[in-house]
Amino acid sequence: MSKKRRVTTVYRYLTGPDDASFCHRVSEALSKGWTLYGAPTLTFDPTQNRVICGQAVTKDVDDLEYSPEIKLSEI
């Protein structure tokens, strides 16, 4: 009998100023196997007078048992 494969889907929400560094963070996540989840979001921070971006990403990970202690940025 074969062992049942366990796949855990993990979720991250990346945020940051609307600049090249934010795009690089999203690009890095995609290059590490994360997938875009939904549309990006934008909001304006009047205190710092700048636009803030957000993008959700998900990743399916084999043989991972979910725990709140998981460091999602290291997956």
All heavy atoms as a GROMACS GRO file, in nm:
protein
  594
    1MET      N    1   0.084  -0.117   0.000
    1MET     CA    2   0.000   0.000   0.000
    1MET      C    3   0.090   0.124   0.000
    1MET      O    4   0.186   0.132   0.074
    1MET     CB    5  -0.089   0.000   0.125
    1MET     CG    6  -0.197   0.103   0.115
    1MET     SD    7  -0.306   0.119   0.258
    1MET     CE    8  -0.344  -0.044   0.308
    2SER      N    9   0.059   0.224  -0.086
    2SER     CA   10   0.143   0.343  -0.094
    2SER      C   11   0.104   0.443   0.016
    2SER      O   12  -0.011   0.450   0.059
    2SER     CB   13   0.129   0.408  -0.231
    2SER     OG   14  -0.003   0.454  -0.249
    3LYS      N   15   0.204   0.518   0.057
    3LYS     CA   16   0.184   0.620   0.160
    3LYS      C   17   0.111   0.738   0.098
    3LYS      O   18   0.143   0.782  -0.013
    3LYS     CB   19   0.321   0.664   0.213
    3LYS     CG   20   0.314   0.766   0.322
    3LYS     CD   21   0.454   0.801   0.370
    3LYS     CE   22   0.449   0.910   0.473
    3LYS     NZ   23   0.582   0.952   0.514
    4LYS      N   24   0.012   0.789   0.168
    4LYS     CA   25  -0.064   0.903   0.119
    4LYS      C   26   0.023   1.028   0.126
    4LYS      O   27   0.085   1.056   0.228
    4LYS     CB   28  -0.191   0.922   0.201
    4LYS     CG   29  -0.281   1.028   0.144
    4LYS     CD   30  -0.412   1.036   0.216
    4LYS     CE   31  -0.497   1.145   0.156
    4LYS     NZ   32  -0.621   1.161   0.226
    5ARG      N   33   0.029   1.100   0.018
    5ARG     CA   34   0.109   1.221   0.008
    5ARG      C   35   0.041   1.334   0.086
    5ARG      O   36  -0.079   1.358   0.069
    5ARG     CB   37   0.124   1.259  -0.139
    5ARG     CG   38   0.205   1.380  -0.163
    5ARG     CD   39   0.222   1.401  -0.312
    5ARG     NE   40   0.272   1.535  -0.335
    5ARG     CZ   41   0.237   1.612  -0.435
    5ARG    NH1   42   0.152   1.569  -0.524
    5ARG    NH2   43   0.287   1.732  -0.446
    6ARG      N   44   0.118   1.402   0.170
    6ARG     CA   45   0.064   1.516   0.245
    6ARG      C   46   0.116   1.644   0.182
    6ARG      O   47   0.236   1.662   0.165
    6ARG     CB   48   0.109   1.512   0.390
    6ARG     CG   49   0.059   1.635   0.468
    6ARG     CD   50   0.122   1.656   0.599
    6ARG     NE   51   0.135   1.533   0.675
    6ARG     CZ   52   0.195   1.526   0.792
    6ARG    NH1   53   0.247   1.632   0.846
    6ARG    NH2   54   0.205   1.412   0.855
    7VAL      N   55   0.027   1.731   0.144
    7VAL     CA   56   0.063   1.860   0.086
    7VAL      C   57  -0.004   1.969   0.171
    7VAL      O   58  -0.124   1.963   0.196
    7VAL     CB   59   0.016   1.872  -0.061
    7VAL    CG1   60   0.048   2.009  -0.116
    7VAL    CG2   61   0.080   1.765  -0.146
    8THR      N   62   0.075   2.063   0.214
    8THR     CA   63   0.023   2.175   0.291
    8THR      C   64   0.036   2.301   0.206
    8THR      O   65   0.142   2.327   0.149
    8THR     CB   66   0.102   2.194   0.422
    8THR    OG1   67   0.086   2.076   0.500
    8THR    CG2   68   0.052   2.313   0.501
    9THR      N   69  -0.071   2.377   0.195
    9THR     CA   70  -0.066   2.505   0.125
    9THR      C   71  -0.039   2.614   0.227
    9THR      O   72  -0.112   2.627   0.326
    9THR     CB   73  -0.198   2.533   0.051
    9THR    OG1   74  -0.222   2.427  -0.043
    9THR    CG2   75  -0.193   2.666  -0.022
   10VAL      N   76   0.068   2.691   0.204
   10VAL     CA   77   0.103   2.800   0.293
   10VAL      C   78   0.076   2.933   0.222
   10VAL      O   79   0.077   2.940   0.098
   10VAL     CB   80   0.249   2.790   0.343
   10VAL    CG1   81   0.264   2.673   0.438
   10VAL    CG2   82   0.347   2.776   0.228
   11TYR      N   83   0.053   3.036   0.301
   11TYR     CA   84   0.008   3.166   0.251
   11TYR      C   85   0.094   3.276   0.309
   11TYR      O   86   0.128   3.272   0.428
   11TYR     CB   87  -0.139   3.184   0.293
   11TYR     CG   88  -0.197   3.320   0.271
   11TYR    CD1   89  -0.268   3.348   0.155
   11TYR    CD2   90  -0.184   3.421   0.367
   11TYR    CE1   91  -0.324   3.473   0.135
   11TYR    CE2   92  -0.240   3.546   0.347
   11TYR     CZ   93  -0.310   3.572   0.231
   11TYR     OH   94  -0.365   3.695   0.211
   12ARG      N   95   0.131   3.370   0.227
   12ARG     CA   96   0.202   3.490   0.273
   12ARG      C   97   0.136   3.611   0.210
   12ARG      O   98   0.083   3.604   0.098
   12ARG     CB   99   0.348   3.490   0.229
   12ARG     CG  100   0.433   3.387   0.292
   12ARG     CD  101   0.573   3.386   0.234
   12ARG     NE  102   0.645   3.511   0.262
   12ARG     CZ  103   0.760   3.544   0.204
   12ARG    NH1  104   0.816   3.464   0.116
   12ARG    NH2  105   0.820   3.657   0.234
   13TYR      N  106   0.143   3.724   0.279
   13TYR     CA  107   0.096   3.850   0.223
   13TYR      C  108   0.213   3.947   0.229
   13TYR      O  109   0.256   3.986   0.338
   13TYR     CB  110  -0.025   3.903   0.301
   13TYR     CG  111  -0.089   4.022   0.236
   13TYR    CD1  112  -0.160   4.008   0.117
   13TYR    CD2  113  -0.079   4.148   0.291
   13TYR    CE1  114  -0.218   4.116   0.056
   13TYR    CE2  115  -0.138   4.258   0.231
   13TYR     CZ  116  -0.207   4.241   0.113
   13TYR     OH  117  -0.266   4.349   0.051
   14LEU      N  118   0.268   3.977   0.112
   14LEU     CA  119   0.383   4.066   0.104
   14LEU      C  120   0.334   4.210   0.095
   14LEU      O  121   0.240   4.239   0.019
   14LEU     CB  122   0.467   4.032  -0.019
   14LEU     CG  123   0.512   3.887  -0.031
   14LEU    CD1  124   0.577   3.862  -0.167
   14LEU    CD2  125   0.607   3.851   0.081
   15THR      N  126   0.396   4.300   0.169
   15THR     CA  127   0.360   4.441   0.163
   15THR      C  128   0.486   4.526   0.158
   15THR      O  129   0.593   4.482   0.200
   15THR     CB  130   0.277   4.484   0.286
   15THR    OG1  131   0.356   4.466   0.404
   15THR    CG2  132   0.147   4.408   0.296
   16GLY      N  133   0.471   4.646   0.108
   16GLY     CA  134   0.583   4.738   0.105
   16GLY      C  135   0.551   4.859   0.020
   16GLY      O  136   0.448   4.864  -0.048
   17PRO      N  137   0.640   4.957   0.022
   17PRO     CA  138   0.622   5.077  -0.061
   17PRO      C  139   0.616   5.040  -0.209
   17PRO      O  140   0.678   4.941  -0.252
   17PRO     CB  141   0.747   5.161  -0.032
   17PRO     CG  142   0.806   5.105   0.092
   17PRO     CD  143   0.763   4.962   0.101
   18ASP      N  144   0.544   5.118  -0.285
   18ASP     CA  145   0.530   5.095  -0.429
   18ASP      C  146   0.659   5.139  -0.498
   18ASP      O  147   0.670   5.250  -0.549
   18ASP     CB  148   0.410   5.172  -0.482
   18ASP     CG  149   0.387   5.149  -0.630
   18ASP    OD1  150   0.441   5.052  -0.685
   18ASP    OD2  151   0.313   5.230  -0.690
   19ASP      N  152   0.759   5.049  -0.494
   19ASP     CA  153   0.887   5.079  -0.558
   19ASP      C  154   0.949   4.949  -0.610
   19ASP      O  155   0.890   4.842  -0.596
   19ASP     CB  156   0.982   5.152  -0.462
   19ASP     CG  157   1.015   5.072  -0.337
   19ASP    OD1  158   0.988   4.950  -0.332
   19ASP    OD2  159   1.070   5.133  -0.243
   20ALA      N  160   1.066   4.961  -0.668
   20ALA     CA  161   1.131   4.844  -0.726
   20ALA      C  162   1.160   4.736  -0.622
   20ALA      O  163   1.154   4.617  -0.654
   20ALA     CB  164   1.260   4.885  -0.797
   21SER      N  165   1.189   4.775  -0.499
   21SER     CA  166   1.221   4.674  -0.396
   21SER      C  167   1.101   4.582  -0.370
   21SER      O  168   1.118   4.462  -0.347
   21SER     CB  169   1.270   4.738  -0.266
   21SER     OG  170   1.166   4.810  -0.204
   22PHE      N  171   0.980   4.636  -0.375
   22PHE     CA  172   0.861   4.552  -0.358
   22PHE      C  173   0.849   4.453  -0.473
   22PHE      O  174   0.825   4.335  -0.453
   22PHE     CB  175   0.734   4.637  -0.346
   22PHE     CG  176   0.610   4.553  -0.337
   22PHE    CD1  177   0.577   4.491  -0.218
   22PHE    CD2  178   0.528   4.533  -0.447
   22PHE    CE1  179   0.463   4.410  -0.208
   22PHE    CE2  180   0.416   4.453  -0.438
   22PHE     CZ  181   0.384   4.392  -0.319
   23CYS      N  182   0.869   4.501  -0.595
   23CYS     CA  183   0.862   4.413  -0.712
   23CYS      C  184   0.968   4.304  -0.704
   23CYS      O  185   0.941   4.189  -0.740
   23CYS     CB  186   0.880   4.495  -0.840
   23CYS     SG  187   0.744   4.610  -0.870
   24HIS      N  188   1.086   4.338  -0.654
   24HIS     CA  189   1.191   4.237  -0.638
   24HIS      C  190   1.152   4.132  -0.534
   24HIS      O  191   1.181   4.013  -0.551
   24HIS     CB  192   1.325   4.301  -0.603
   24HIS     CG  193   1.392   4.367  -0.719
   24HIS    ND1  194   1.450   4.296  -0.821
   24HIS    CD2  195   1.408   4.498  -0.749
   24HIS    CE1  196   1.500   4.381  -0.910
   24HIS    NE2  197   1.475   4.504  -0.868
   25ARG      N  198   1.086   4.172  -0.426
   25ARG     CA  199   1.042   4.077  -0.324
   25ARG      C  200   0.940   3.980  -0.381
   25ARG      O  201   0.946   3.858  -0.354
   25ARG     CB  202   0.985   4.150  -0.202
   25ARG     CG  203   1.092   4.222  -0.122
   25ARG     CD  204   1.038   4.296  -0.002
   25ARG     NE  205   0.963   4.208   0.084
   25ARG     CZ  206   0.847   4.240   0.143
   25ARG    NH1  207   0.794   4.358   0.124
   25ARG    NH2  208   0.786   4.156   0.222
   26VAL      N  209   0.846   4.031  -0.460
   26VAL     CA  210   0.747   3.943  -0.523
   26VAL      C  211   0.816   3.852  -0.624
   26VAL      O  212   0.790   3.731  -0.629
   26VAL     CB  213   0.634   4.025  -0.588
   26VAL    CG1  214   0.539   3.934  -0.667
   26VAL    CG2  215   0.556   4.104  -0.483
   27SER      N  216   0.906   3.907  -0.704
   27SER     CA  217   0.979   3.827  -0.802
   27SER      C  218   1.061   3.717  -0.734
   27SER      O  219   1.067   3.603  -0.784
   27SER     CB  220   1.072   3.915  -0.886
   27SER     OG  221   0.996   4.006  -0.963
   28GLU      N  222   1.123   3.748  -0.622
   28GLU     CA  223   1.201   3.648  -0.549
   28GLU      C  224   1.110   3.535  -0.501
   28GLU      O  225   1.144   3.417  -0.513
   28GLU     CB  226   1.272   3.710  -0.431
   28GLU     CG  227   1.349   3.610  -0.348
   28GLU     CD  228   1.415   3.669  -0.225
   28GLU    OE1  229   1.363   3.769  -0.170
   28GLU    OE2  230   1.517   3.613  -0.183
   29ALA      N  231   0.993   3.570  -0.446
   29ALA     CA  232   0.899   3.468  -0.400
   29ALA      C  233   0.856   3.379  -0.516
   29ALA      O  234   0.852   3.256  -0.503
   29ALA     CB  235   0.777   3.533  -0.334
   30LEU      N  236   0.827   3.438  -0.631
   30LEU     CA  237   0.786   3.359  -0.747
   30LEU      C  238   0.899   3.267  -0.792
   30LEU      O  239   0.875   3.151  -0.828
   30LEU     CB  240   0.745   3.451  -0.862
   30LEU     CG  241   0.621   3.537  -0.838
   30LEU    CD1  242   0.600   3.633  -0.955
   30LEU    CD2  243   0.499   3.451  -0.814
   31SER      N  244   1.023   3.314  -0.786
   31SER     CA  245   1.136   3.230  -0.828
   31SER      C  246   1.160   3.115  -0.731
   31SER      O  247   1.226   3.017  -0.766
   31SER     CB  248   1.263   3.314  -0.842
   31SER     OG  249   1.314   3.350  -0.715
   32LYS      N  250   1.105   3.125  -0.609
   32LYS     CA  251   1.120   3.018  -0.509
   32LYS      C  252   0.997   2.927  -0.504
   32LYS      O  253   0.979   2.851  -0.409
   32LYS     CB  254   1.145   3.079  -0.371
   32LYS     CG  255   1.281   3.146  -0.361
   32LYS     CD  256   1.305   3.199  -0.223
   32LYS     CE  257   1.446   3.257  -0.212
   32LYS     NZ  258   1.472   3.307  -0.076
   33GLY      N  259   0.911   2.937  -0.606
   33GLY     CA  260   0.799   2.845  -0.617
   33GLY      C  261   0.667   2.895  -0.562
   33GLY      O  262   0.567   2.821  -0.564
   34TRP      N  263   0.662   3.019  -0.513
   34TRP     CA  264   0.535   3.075  -0.467
   34TRP      C  265   0.453   3.114  -0.589
   34TRP      O  266   0.507   3.141  -0.696
   34TRP     CB  267   0.559   3.196  -0.378
   34TRP     CG  268   0.625   3.161  -0.248
   34TRP    CD1  269   0.758   3.143  -0.225
   34TRP    CD2  270   0.561   3.139  -0.122
   34TRP    NE1  271   0.781   3.111  -0.093
   34TRP    CE2  272   0.661   3.108  -0.027
   34TRP    CE3  273   0.429   3.143  -0.081
   34TRP    CZ2  274   0.633   3.081   0.106
   34TRP    CZ3  275   0.401   3.116   0.053
   34TRP    CH2  276   0.502   3.085   0.144
   35THR      N  277   0.319   3.118  -0.573
   35THR     CA  278   0.227   3.153  -0.680
   35THR      C  279   0.144   3.273  -0.637
   35THR      O  280   0.100   3.279  -0.522
   35THR     CB  281   0.133   3.034  -0.710
   35THR    OG1  282   0.214   2.920  -0.743
   35THR    CG2  283   0.039   3.063  -0.823
   36LEU      N  284   0.123   3.365  -0.730
   36LEU     CA  285   0.037   3.479  -0.699
   36LEU      C  286  -0.102   3.429  -0.660
   36LEU      O  287  -0.155   3.336  -0.720
   36LEU     CB  288   0.025   3.572  -0.820
   36LEU     CG  289   0.154   3.639  -0.868
   36LEU    CD1  290   0.124   3.720  -0.993
   36LEU    CD2  291   0.215   3.726  -0.760
   37TYR      N  292  -0.161   3.494  -0.560
   37TYR     CA  293  -0.294   3.457  -0.515
   37TYR      C  294  -0.378   3.584  -0.514
   37TYR      O  295  -0.362   3.671  -0.429
   37TYR     CB  296  -0.288   3.397  -0.375
   37TYR     CG  297  -0.421   3.349  -0.324
   37TYR    CD1  298  -0.470   3.224  -0.360
   37TYR    CD2  299  -0.497   3.428  -0.240
   37TYR    CE1  300  -0.593   3.180  -0.314
   37TYR    CE2  301  -0.620   3.385  -0.192
   37TYR     CZ  302  -0.667   3.261  -0.230
   37TYR     OH  303  -0.788   3.218  -0.184
   38GLY      N  304  -0.464   3.598  -0.613
   38GLY     CA  305  -0.548   3.717  -0.622
   38GLY      C  306  -0.472   3.835  -0.680
   38GLY      O  307  -0.356   3.824  -0.720
   39ALA      N  308  -0.542   3.946  -0.685
   39ALA     CA  309  -0.487   4.069  -0.742
   39ALA      C  310  -0.405   4.145  -0.638
   39ALA      O  311  -0.432   4.133  -0.518
   39ALA     CB  312  -0.602   4.155  -0.793
   40PRO      N  313  -0.309   4.224  -0.684
   40PRO     CA  314  -0.237   4.308  -0.589
   40PRO      C  315  -0.330   4.417  -0.535
   40PRO      O  316  -0.433   4.449  -0.595
   40PRO     CB  317  -0.124   4.369  -0.673
   40PRO     CG  318  -0.172   4.361  -0.814
   40PRO     CD  319  -0.263   4.242  -0.820
   41THR      N  320  -0.293   4.472  -0.421
   41THR     CA  321  -0.370   4.580  -0.360
   41THR      C  322  -0.280   4.702  -0.344
   41THR      O  323  -0.158   4.690  -0.333
   41THR     CB  324  -0.426   4.539  -0.223
   41THR    OG1  325  -0.316   4.504  -0.138
   41THR    CG2  326  -0.522   4.422  -0.234
   42LEU      N  327  -0.342   4.817  -0.342
   42LEU     CA  328  -0.271   4.943  -0.319
   42LEU      C  329  -0.348   5.025  -0.218
   42LEU      O  330  -0.471   5.024  -0.217
   42LEU     CB  331  -0.259   5.024  -0.448
   42LEU     CG  332  -0.179   4.965  -0.563
   42LEU    CD1  333  -0.194   5.051  -0.688
   42LEU    CD2  334  -0.032   4.956  -0.525
   43THR      N  335  -0.276   5.096  -0.135
   43THR     CA  336  -0.338   5.191  -0.043
   43THR      C  337  -0.242   5.308  -0.026
   43THR      O  338  -0.122   5.294  -0.052
   43THR     CB  339  -0.373   5.127   0.093
   43THR    OG1  340  -0.454   5.216   0.168
   43THR    CG2  341  -0.248   5.092   0.172
   44PHE      N  342  -0.293   5.421   0.016
   44PHE     CA  343  -0.210   5.539   0.035
   44PHE      C  344  -0.187   5.562   0.183
   44PHE      O  345  -0.281   5.561   0.263
   44PHE     CB  346  -0.275   5.662  -0.028
   44PHE     CG  347  -0.190   5.785  -0.018
   44PHE    CD1  348  -0.076   5.797  -0.096
   44PHE    CD2  349  -0.224   5.886   0.069
   44PHE    CE1  350   0.004   5.910  -0.086
   44PHE    CE2  351  -0.145   5.999   0.079
   44PHE     CZ  352  -0.032   6.012   0.000
   45ASP      N  353  -0.061   5.581   0.222
   45ASP     CA  354  -0.024   5.612   0.359
   45ASP      C  355  -0.002   5.763   0.368
   45ASP      O  356   0.104   5.813   0.328
   45ASP     CB  357   0.104   5.537   0.398
   45ASP     CG  358   0.150   5.566   0.540
   45ASP    OD1  359   0.096   5.658   0.605
   45ASP    OD2  360   0.243   5.497   0.586
   46PRO      N  361  -0.101   5.836   0.421
   46PRO     CA  362  -0.088   5.982   0.424
   46PRO      C  363   0.020   6.030   0.522
   46PRO      O  364   0.076   6.138   0.504
   46PRO     CB  365  -0.227   6.030   0.467
   46PRO     CG  366  -0.287   5.914   0.538
   46PRO     CD  367  -0.228   5.791   0.476
   47THR      N  368   0.050   5.950   0.622
   47THR     CA  369   0.153   5.988   0.719
   47THR      C  370   0.290   5.996   0.651
   47THR      O  371   0.368   6.087   0.676
   47THR     CB  372   0.159   5.886   0.835
   47THR    OG1  373   0.028   5.874   0.891
   47THR    CG2  374   0.256   5.930   0.941
   48GLN      N  375   0.318   5.896   0.566
   48GLN     CA  376   0.448   5.894   0.497
   48GLN      C  377   0.437   5.941   0.352
   48GLN      O  378   0.537   5.940   0.279
   48GLN     CB  379   0.507   5.754   0.505
   48GLN     CG  380   0.535   5.714   0.649
   48GLN     CD  381   0.626   5.594   0.659
   48GLN    OE1  382   0.698   5.560   0.566
   48GLN    NE2  383   0.623   5.530   0.774
   49ASN      N  384   0.318   5.980   0.312
   49ASN     CA  385   0.292   6.033   0.178
   49ASN      C  386   0.343   5.938   0.068
   49ASN      O  387   0.417   5.978  -0.021
   49ASN     CB  388   0.354   6.173   0.161
   49ASN     CG  389   0.298   6.245   0.041
   49ASN    OD1  390   0.180   6.231   0.008
   49ASN    ND2  391   0.382   6.321  -0.026
   50ARG      N  392   0.302   5.810   0.077
   50ARG     CA  393   0.346   5.712  -0.022
   50ARG      C  394   0.240   5.604  -0.039
   50ARG      O  395   0.157   5.581   0.048
   50ARG     CB  396   0.480   5.650   0.014
   50ARG     CG  397   0.476   5.566   0.140
   50ARG     CD  398   0.614   5.513   0.172
   50ARG     NE  399   0.607   5.429   0.291
   50ARG     CZ  400   0.710   5.370   0.343
   50ARG    NH1  401   0.829   5.385   0.290
   50ARG    NH2  402   0.697   5.295   0.450
   51VAL      N  403   0.248   5.537  -0.152
   51VAL     CA  404   0.159   5.425  -0.184
   51VAL      C  405   0.222   5.297  -0.130
   51VAL      O  406   0.342   5.274  -0.144
   51VAL     CB  407   0.136   5.416  -0.336
   51VAL    CG1  408   0.054   5.293  -0.370
   51VAL    CG2  409   0.067   5.542  -0.387
   52ILE      N  410   0.139   5.212  -0.068
   52ILE     CA  411   0.182   5.082  -0.016
   52ILE      C  412   0.114   4.974  -0.100
   52ILE      O  413  -0.006   4.979  -0.124
   52ILE     CB  414   0.143   5.066   0.133
   52ILE    CG1  415   0.202   5.178   0.217
   52ILE    CG2  416   0.184   4.929   0.185
   52ILE    CD1  417   0.353   5.181   0.221
   53CYS      N  418   0.194   4.876  -0.145
   53CYS     CA  419   0.144   4.764  -0.224
   53CYS      C  420   0.128   4.641  -0.136
   53CYS      O  421   0.198   4.626  -0.036
   53CYS     CB  422   0.243   4.726  -0.333
   53CYS     SG  423   0.274   4.853  -0.454
   54GLY      N  424   0.041   4.552  -0.177
   54GLY     CA  425   0.028   4.423  -0.112
   54GLY      C  426   0.001   4.317  -0.217
   54GLY      O  427  -0.066   4.343  -0.317
   55GLN      N  428   0.058   4.198  -0.196
   55GLN     CA  429   0.034   4.086  -0.288
   55GLN      C  430   0.036   3.958  -0.208
   55GLN      O  431   0.133   3.928  -0.138
   55GLN     CB  432   0.140   4.079  -0.397
   55GLN     CG  433   0.126   3.960  -0.489
   55GLN     CD  434  -0.003   3.961  -0.570
   55GLN    OE1  435  -0.027   4.053  -0.645
   55GLN    NE2  436  -0.087   3.861  -0.552
   56ALA      N  437  -0.072   3.882  -0.219
   56ALA     CA  438  -0.079   3.751  -0.154
   56ALA      C  439  -0.013   3.648  -0.246
   56ALA      O  440  -0.024   3.656  -0.369
   56ALA     CB  441  -0.224   3.712  -0.128
   57VAL      N  442   0.058   3.554  -0.182
   57VAL     CA  443   0.121   3.442  -0.254
   57VAL      C  444   0.097   3.314  -0.176
   57VAL      O  445   0.083   3.317  -0.053
   57VAL     CB  446   0.272   3.464  -0.278
   57VAL    CG1  447   0.297   3.578  -0.374
   57VAL    CG2  448   0.346   3.489  -0.148
   58THR      N  449   0.089   3.202  -0.247
   58THR     CA  450   0.073   3.072  -0.183
   58THR      C  451   0.175   2.975  -0.240
   58THR      O  452   0.230   2.997  -0.348
   58THR     CB  453  -0.068   3.013  -0.204
   58THR    OG1  454  -0.091   2.994  -0.343
   58THR    CG2  455  -0.177   3.102  -0.144
   59LYS      N  456   0.197   2.868  -0.164
   59LYS     CA  457   0.289   2.764  -0.209
   59LYS      C  458   0.244   2.631  -0.152
   59LYS      O  459   0.212   2.622  -0.033
   59LYS     CB  460   0.431   2.796  -0.161
   59LYS     CG  461   0.537   2.703  -0.213
   59LYS     CD  462   0.675   2.752  -0.168
   59LYS     CE  463   0.786   2.672  -0.227
   59LYS     NZ  464   0.918   2.721  -0.185
   60ASP      N  465   0.240   2.528  -0.235
   60ASP     CA  466   0.212   2.392  -0.190
   60ASP      C  467   0.344   2.327  -0.152
   60ASP      O  468   0.438   2.325  -0.233
   60ASP     CB  469   0.142   2.311  -0.299
   60ASP     CG  470   0.001   2.360  -0.326
   60ASP    OD1  471  -0.060   2.420  -0.234
   60ASP    OD2  472  -0.049   2.338  -0.437
   61VAL      N  473   0.351   2.274  -0.030
   61VAL     CA  474   0.474   2.215   0.021
   61VAL      C  475   0.447   2.070   0.060
   61VAL      O  476   0.356   2.041   0.138
   61VAL     CB  477   0.527   2.294   0.143
   61VAL    CG1  478   0.658   2.235   0.192
   61VAL    CG2  479   0.542   2.441   0.110
   62ASP      N  480   0.526   1.979   0.003
   62ASP     CA  481   0.513   1.836   0.034
   62ASP      C  482   0.566   1.808   0.174
   62ASP      O  483   0.664   1.867   0.218
   62ASP     CB  484   0.593   1.751  -0.065
   62ASP     CG  485   0.531   1.750  -0.204
   62ASP    OD1  486   0.410   1.776  -0.216
   62ASP    OD2  487   0.606   1.726  -0.301
   63ASP      N  488   0.499   1.715   0.242
   63ASP     CA  489   0.543   1.662   0.371
   63ASP      C  490   0.574   1.770   0.474
   63ASP      O  491   0.673   1.764   0.546
   63ASP     CB  492   0.666   1.570   0.353
   63ASP     CG  493   0.632   1.452   0.265
   63ASP    OD1  494   0.520   1.397   0.281
   63ASP    OD2  495   0.714   1.414   0.181
   64LEU      N  496   0.489   1.870   0.481
   64LEU     CA  497   0.502   1.975   0.581
   64LEU      C  498   0.380   1.972   0.670
   64LEU      O  499   0.267   1.979   0.621
   64LEU     CB  500   0.515   2.112   0.515
   64LEU     CG  501   0.516   2.231   0.610
   64LEU    CD1  502   0.648   2.235   0.688
   64LEU    CD2  503   0.496   2.361   0.534
   65GLU      N  504   0.400   1.958   0.798
   65GLU     CA  505   0.290   1.968   0.892
   65GLU      C  506   0.284   2.112   0.939
   65GLU      O  507   0.382   2.167   0.989
   65GLU     CB  508   0.311   1.874   1.011
   65GLU     CG  509   0.191   1.873   1.104
   65GLU     CD  510   0.202   1.764   1.209
   65GLU    OE1  511   0.272   1.664   1.187
   65GLU    OE2  512   0.137   1.782   1.314
   66TYR      N  513   0.168   2.175   0.921
   66TYR     CA  514   0.157   2.316   0.954
   66TYR      C  515   0.176   2.340   1.104
   66TYR      O  516   0.130   2.265   1.188
   66TYR     CB  517   0.020   2.373   0.912
   66TYR     CG  518   0.010   2.516   0.957
   66TYR    CD1  519   0.076   2.615   0.888
   66TYR    CD2  520  -0.059   2.551   1.072
   66TYR    CE1  521   0.073   2.746   0.931
   66TYR    CE2  522  -0.063   2.680   1.117
   66TYR     CZ  523   0.003   2.779   1.046
   66TYR     OH  524   0.001   2.908   1.091
   67SER      N  525   0.244   2.450   1.134
   67SER     CA  526   0.263   2.497   1.270
   67SER      C  527   0.280   2.648   1.264
   67SER      O  528   0.344   2.700   1.171
   67SER     CB  529   0.389   2.433   1.330
   67SER     OG  530   0.427   2.501   1.448
   68PRO      N  531   0.226   2.722   1.361
   68PRO     CA  532   0.243   2.867   1.361
   68PRO      C  533   0.390   2.911   1.374
   68PRO      O  534   0.422   3.025   1.346
   68PRO     CB  535   0.163   2.913   1.483
   68PRO     CG  536   0.068   2.802   1.512
   68PRO     CD  537   0.135   2.677   1.466
   69GLU      N  538   0.476   2.820   1.413
   69GLU     CA  539   0.618   2.853   1.428
   69GLU      C  540   0.694   2.848   1.295
   69GLU      O  541   0.810   2.888   1.289
   69GLU     CB  542   0.686   2.759   1.529
   69GLU     CG  543   0.648   2.786   1.673
   69GLU     CD  544   0.510   2.731   1.710
   69GLU    OE1  545   0.470   2.625   1.655
   69GLU    OE2  546   0.442   2.793   1.792
   70ILE      N  547   0.629   2.802   1.189
   70ILE     CA  548   0.694   2.795   1.058
   70ILE      C  549   0.735   2.935   1.014
   70ILE      O  550   0.655   3.028   1.022
   70ILE     CB  551   0.599   2.733   0.953
   70ILE    CG1  552   0.568   2.589   0.984
   70ILE    CG2  553   0.656   2.747   0.812
   70ILE    CD1  554   0.459   2.530   0.898
   71LYS      N  555   0.857   2.949   0.967
   71LYS     CA  556   0.904   3.076   0.911
   71LYS      C  557   0.874   3.073   0.761
   71LYS      O  558   0.948   3.013   0.683
   71LYS     CB  559   1.052   3.096   0.938
   71LYS     CG  560   1.079   3.116   1.085
   71LYS     CD  561   1.223   3.151   1.109
   71LYS     CE  562   1.242   3.172   1.259
   71LYS     NZ  563   1.377   3.216   1.289
   72LEU      N  564   0.763   3.134   0.723
   72LEU     CA  565   0.716   3.126   0.585
   72LEU      C  566   0.818   3.180   0.486
   72LEU      O  567   0.829   3.130   0.375
   72LEU     CB  568   0.584   3.199   0.571
   72LEU     CG  569   0.468   3.141   0.655
   72LEU    CD1  570   0.346   3.230   0.648
   72LEU    CD2  571   0.435   3.000   0.609
   73SER      N  572   0.895   3.279   0.525
   73SER     CA  573   0.993   3.336   0.432
   73SER      C  574   1.106   3.239   0.404
   73SER      O  575   1.184   3.261   0.309
   73SER     CB  576   1.048   3.467   0.488
   73SER     OG  577   1.117   3.442   0.610
   74GLU      N  578   1.119   3.133   0.482
   74GLU     CA  579   1.227   3.037   0.462
   74GLU      C  580   1.183   2.911   0.388
   74GLU      O  581   1.261   2.820   0.367
   74GLU     CB  582   1.289   2.999   0.597
   74GLU     CG  583   1.356   3.116   0.665
   74GLU     CD  584   1.410   3.082   0.803
   74GLU    OE1  585   1.404   2.967   0.845
   74GLU    OE2  586   1.461   3.175   0.867
   75ILE      N  587   1.055   2.905   0.352
   75ILE     CA  588   1.004   2.788   0.280
   75ILE      C  589   1.036   2.801   0.133
   75ILE      O  590   1.021   2.900   0.073
   75ILE     CB  591   0.851   2.770   0.302
   75ILE    CG1  592   0.826   2.737   0.446
   75ILE    CG2  593   0.793   2.667   0.210
   75ILE    CD1  594   0.682   2.724   0.483
   0.00000   0.00000   0.00000
